[in-house]
């Protein structure tokens, strides 16, 4: 999780949000492909078409990105790979664990601490840690970030407990789209027409996928 977060930050140093959105969609399609090929999960043609619609929307949105950075694309590829791997690891760990959702989130955060400390040392940010302790004016921001991070961990654990990995990453993509829209509202940015069309198409694909997944789960419960 921590390595994936660090790779995300490195990716954003070289790539735009549009590029990140497109790579996230590729991660969704890769997750679905792994489920179909290796875990023999059967998705209907409508569900696959909905994911395709999501991908088209992301491609339209990312088409507004005129920049290209080989280093940025390298970090983006590594980030998506780690994200997909983490998705399946957490799914297996959550389903097979007797821990509660809160327990899983706490254990994950504790296991992340050694990785965080190692990355601080490797990146030479020990001084920044000292500055963080001295600057009381940002303690509130750190506390809020930590609180929302724990909330994210609890929510993610609940999703993995009951839903397939593809469904979880689709929800993640919806969150990214909503973040872009809220960012435009809060910071008074303007989206171009292709960006609006791309976001609307992605959200429509996510909605149709959710409806189809709902039918699949209801059918599975009836047959159980």
N, C-alpha and C positions, 0 to 999 in steps of 0.2 A: 504493500500500500504506500509506504513512504517513498520507495524507489519510483513508483508510478507517479507520485505527486511531484517529486524532484524533476523527473523527465518532462512532466507537463509544464513546469516553470521554465525549463530550458527550451522547450519547444516554442513557448510564447515569446521568448527573446528573439527568435528568428522568423516566426510565422505569425500571420494574422489570425484573428478569431475565426474567419471564414475557413482557412486551411484546417484549423483544429476541428471545426465542425465536420468537415468532410472526412477527416481521418477517423473521427468518432463513429461516423456512419459505416466506414469500412470495418471498424471493430465490431459493430452490430452484425453485419453480414458474415464476418468470420466466425463469430460466436454461434450464429444460427447454422452455418455450414458444419461446424464441429459437432453440434448437437445431432444433426441429421446423419452425418457420416459415421461418427464414433459411438454416439450414445443412442442411436436408432430412434430418436424422437421424430414422430410423424407430424409434420405441419401441413395443413391444407394448402391447396393452390392459392386460395384467397389470402391466407396469411403470408405466403411467399410474395404474392403480388403487392401486398401492403408494405412489406419491407422494401420491395423494389421502388415503390412510390416514395418512401422515405428517402431512399438513396438518390432518386432523381431530384427531389427537393433540395437535398444537401449539395448535390452537384451544381444546381442552378445558383444556390447561395454562394458556394465556393468559387463559381465562375467570375465573381466580382473581384477576386483576389488576383492582382496582376503581378504580384511578386513571386519569386522562386528562390529558395535558399537550400542548397544541397545539405548543409549542416542541419538546418531546421527540419528538413524532411527525414534526415537520419534519426534525429531525436523523436520526431513524430512517430516513425515506424517502431522504434524501441518502446515508446510510451504505449502505443496501441497493443503491441505484443504483450507487455507486462500487464496491461489492463485486462486483456482477454484471459491470460493465465490466472491472474488474481481472481477473476470472476468465477472460474471453475473451482479453484482451490477453496474459495470462501463458500461456494455452494455446497461442496462436499463436506467441509468442516461444520457448516451450520446444520445441515440435515442430519448428520450422524452424531452430532453433539447432544449431550443431555443438559448442557448449559442453557440458561435462559438467554433471551436476546440481549439483555443488559450484560450478562456474564460474558457472552461472546465479544461484545464491544469492548469491555474492560480488558479482556485477555489480548485482543488484537492491539489495543493501545499500548499495553505493557510490553508486548513483543516488538512494538515499533520503536521503543525508546533506545535500545542498543543501536539500531540502524540510524536513528536520528543523530545520536552522539558520534557515531563513526563518520557520517556525512559532514557534520560540523567540523570535525578534525581534518578531514580530507580537503574540504573546500576552504579551509583557513578562516572560518567565521567565528572563532573563539572570541575575538574582540567584539563582534556584534552581539554575542550572548551577554557579555559583560555590560555592554551599552543598554541592552534590553532590561537588565536588572536595575540599572541606574535611572532610566527614563520612566518615571511613574506616570507621565502623561499618556503613555500608550498601554498601560496595564489594563485599562478597561477594554480597549480594542482586542487585546490578547485574550482576555477573559471571555468576551463575546464570541471570538473566533473558536475558542476551545469548546464553548457551550454548543455552538452550532455544529461543530465537528462531532461531538458526542451524539447529538441528535441525528446527524447523518449516519453515524455508525449503527445506532439503534434501528433507524428506518431501513437501512440496507440489510441488516440481519433479519428483520421481519420479512422483507421481500424475498430473500434467498430461502427462507424457511418454507414458503408456500408457492413460489413461482419459479419457472424455468429461467436459466441464465439469459436467454434471448429477451424475455419479457423485462428483466431487470435493466438490461442495457438500453432497451427501447425507452423505458421510463427515464433513464439517465439522459438520453437524447432529447426527450421532451423538456426535461429540466434545463438543458442547454439553450433550447429555443426560447423558453420563457425568460431565461436570464438575459438573452440578447434583447428581447422586447422590453423588459424592465430597465435594462441599462439605457436603452434609447429614451425611455420616458424620464428616468431620473437625471440623466446627463444631457437631455435635450438634443440627442443625436438624431439624424435623419437617415432612414433606410431608403435605398434606391428601389425602383420598381422590381428589378430582378431579385433583390434580396427579400422583398415582401412576398413575392411569388414563391421563392424557394422555401421560406419559413412556413408559409401556409401549406405548401405541398407536403413538407416533412411532418407537420402537425396532423394533416389529414391522414397520411400513411400510418402514423402512430395510432391515431384513433381507430382506423379500420382494423389494424393489427390487434388492438386491445379488444375490440368486439369479437373478432374471430377467435382469439385466445380464450375469451370468456365462454364461448360456445364449446370449445374443445374441453375445457375444465369441467363444464356442466355435464357433458357427455361422459367424461371419465368417471365422474361421481355417480352417475346413473348406472354405469356398467360395473361399478365396484361391488 
